[in-house]
Amino acid sequence: MSTLQEFDILFRNFFDQGTFLPTTHYNKLPHPLDIYSTSEGVFFEIACTGLEKTDVEIFVQGDILRIKYDKPEESENQDREYIKRGIAKRSFDLGYKISNKLDTSKIDAEMKNGLLTIQIPYSEEAQLKVLKIK
């Protein structure tokens, strides 16, 4: 199997009306998620359609947050012939480097309506400190 160069991908995508895929992840779709910050900390919202909270593993190793789901072997009805298959039921293994501004000892996670929300609050040391001038 040959590796596509950047120009090959640009050329293909010019004529293909599909989504542009980065060169490093050819044929691999990104898992849908949002990452945002508020005054309380950083939030991760990860789509987990059809999963139970016991299916997903969340762990911190050093300064890396990992969110992982291993899809079991296909046990679906094999006589199905899909016309469109758009519900992503695939494994994912997400890893993010966590800043020392965040307190990983106070991570909170909740699964509700197929959406996994992870909150990492800011650490006390990261709070703004106002000093008096002597």
C-alpha positions as CSV (number, residue, x, y, z in Angstrom):
1,M,0.0,0.0,0.0
2,S,1.5,3.3,-1.0
3,T,1.5,6.3,1.2
4,L,-0.2,9.4,-0.1
5,Q,1.7,12.6,-0.2
6,E,0.2,16.0,0.7
7,F,-0.2,17.0,-3.0
8,D,-2.0,13.7,-3.7
9,I,-4.5,14.3,-0.9
10,L,-5.1,17.9,-2.0
11,F,-5.6,16.7,-5.6
12,R,-8.0,14.0,-4.5
13,N,-9.9,16.3,-2.2
14,F,-10.2,19.0,-4.9
15,F,-12.3,16.6,-7.0
16,D,-13.9,14.8,-4.1
17,Q,-16.6,16.8,-2.4
18,G,-16.0,14.9,0.9
19,T,-14.3,16.1,4.0
20,F,-10.6,16.9,3.9
21,L,-8.7,14.4,6.0
22,P,-5.3,15.3,7.5
23,T,-2.3,13.4,6.1
24,T,-1.4,11.8,9.4
25,H,-4.8,10.2,10.0
26,Y,-5.8,9.1,6.5
27,N,-9.0,6.9,6.6
28,K,-9.4,7.5,10.3
29,L,-12.3,9.6,11.5
30,P,-11.8,11.8,14.5
31,H,-14.1,11.0,17.5
32,P,-16.6,13.8,18.1
33,L,-15.9,15.9,21.1
34,D,-15.8,19.4,22.5
35,I,-13.2,20.9,24.8
36,Y,-13.9,24.2,26.4
37,S,-12.9,26.2,29.5
38,T,-14.9,28.3,31.9
39,S,-13.9,30.1,35.1
40,E,-14.4,26.8,36.9
41,G,-12.0,24.7,34.8
42,V,-11.7,22.8,31.6
43,F,-14.5,20.6,30.3
44,F,-14.4,17.7,27.8
45,E,-17.7,16.6,26.2
46,I,-17.4,13.3,24.3
47,A,-20.1,11.6,22.2
48,C,-20.7,8.1,23.5
49,T,-23.8,7.1,21.5
50,G,-25.1,3.7,22.7
51,L,-22.5,3.2,25.4
52,E,-23.0,2.7,29.1
53,K,-20.8,4.5,31.7
54,T,-19.2,1.1,32.5
55,D,-18.0,0.8,28.9
56,V,-15.7,3.8,29.1
57,E,-12.4,4.0,31.0
58,I,-11.1,7.4,32.2
59,F,-7.7,7.6,33.9
60,V,-4.8,10.0,34.5
61,Q,-1.3,8.8,34.1
62,G,1.2,11.5,34.9
63,D,0.0,14.6,33.1
64,I,-2.0,12.7,30.5
65,L,-5.8,12.3,30.6
66,R,-6.9,9.1,28.7
67,I,-10.5,8.3,27.7
68,K,-10.8,4.9,26.2
69,Y,-13.5,2.5,24.8
70,D,-12.8,-0.9,23.3
71,K,-15.6,-2.0,21.0
72,P,-16.3,-5.7,21.6
73,E,-16.2,-8.1,18.6
74,E,-19.1,-7.8,16.2
75,S,-22.1,-9.7,17.7
76,E,-24.7,-7.9,15.6
77,N,-27.1,-9.7,13.5
78,Q,-25.0,-10.7,10.5
79,D,-28.0,-10.9,8.1
80,R,-28.3,-7.1,8.1
81,E,-27.5,-5.2,4.9
82,Y,-27.0,-1.6,5.8
83,I,-28.3,1.0,3.4
84,K,-26.6,3.8,5.4
85,R,-24.4,3.3,8.5
86,G,-23.9,6.6,10.2
87,I,-23.9,5.8,13.9
88,A,-20.3,5.6,15.1
89,K,-19.9,2.5,17.2
90,R,-16.2,2.3,17.0
91,S,-13.4,2.1,19.6
92,F,-11.6,5.2,20.7
93,D,-8.5,6.0,22.7
94,L,-8.2,9.7,23.4
95,G,-5.2,11.2,25.2
96,Y,-4.7,14.8,26.2
97,K,-1.8,16.5,28.1
98,I,-3.1,18.3,31.1
99,S,-1.6,21.6,32.3
100,N,-0.3,21.9,35.8
101,K,-2.9,24.7,36.2
102,L,-5.5,22.0,36.5
103,D,-6.1,19.9,39.6
104,T,-6.3,16.3,38.4
105,S,-7.1,15.0,41.9
106,K,-10.5,16.7,41.6
107,I,-11.6,15.4,38.1
108,D,-15.4,14.7,37.9
109,A,-17.1,12.7,35.1
110,E,-20.8,12.2,34.3
111,M,-22.5,10.3,31.5
112,K,-26.0,11.6,30.5
113,N,-28.0,10.9,27.3
114,G,-25.0,9.6,25.4
115,L,-22.7,12.5,26.3
116,L,-19.7,12.0,28.6
117,T,-18.8,15.2,30.4
118,I,-15.4,15.4,32.2
119,Q,-14.6,18.5,34.3
120,I,-11.1,19.3,35.6
121,P,-11.1,22.3,37.9
122,Y,-8.3,24.8,38.1
123,S,-5.8,24.2,40.9
124,E,-5.5,26.6,43.9
125,E,-2.0,27.5,42.8
126,A,-3.3,28.6,39.4
127,Q,-5.7,31.2,41.0
128,L,-4.8,34.8,40.5
129,K,-2.9,36.2,43.5
130,V,-2.9,39.9,44.2
131,L,0.2,41.2,46.0
132,K,0.4,44.4,48.0
133,I,3.3,46.6,47.1
134,K,5.4,47.5,50.2
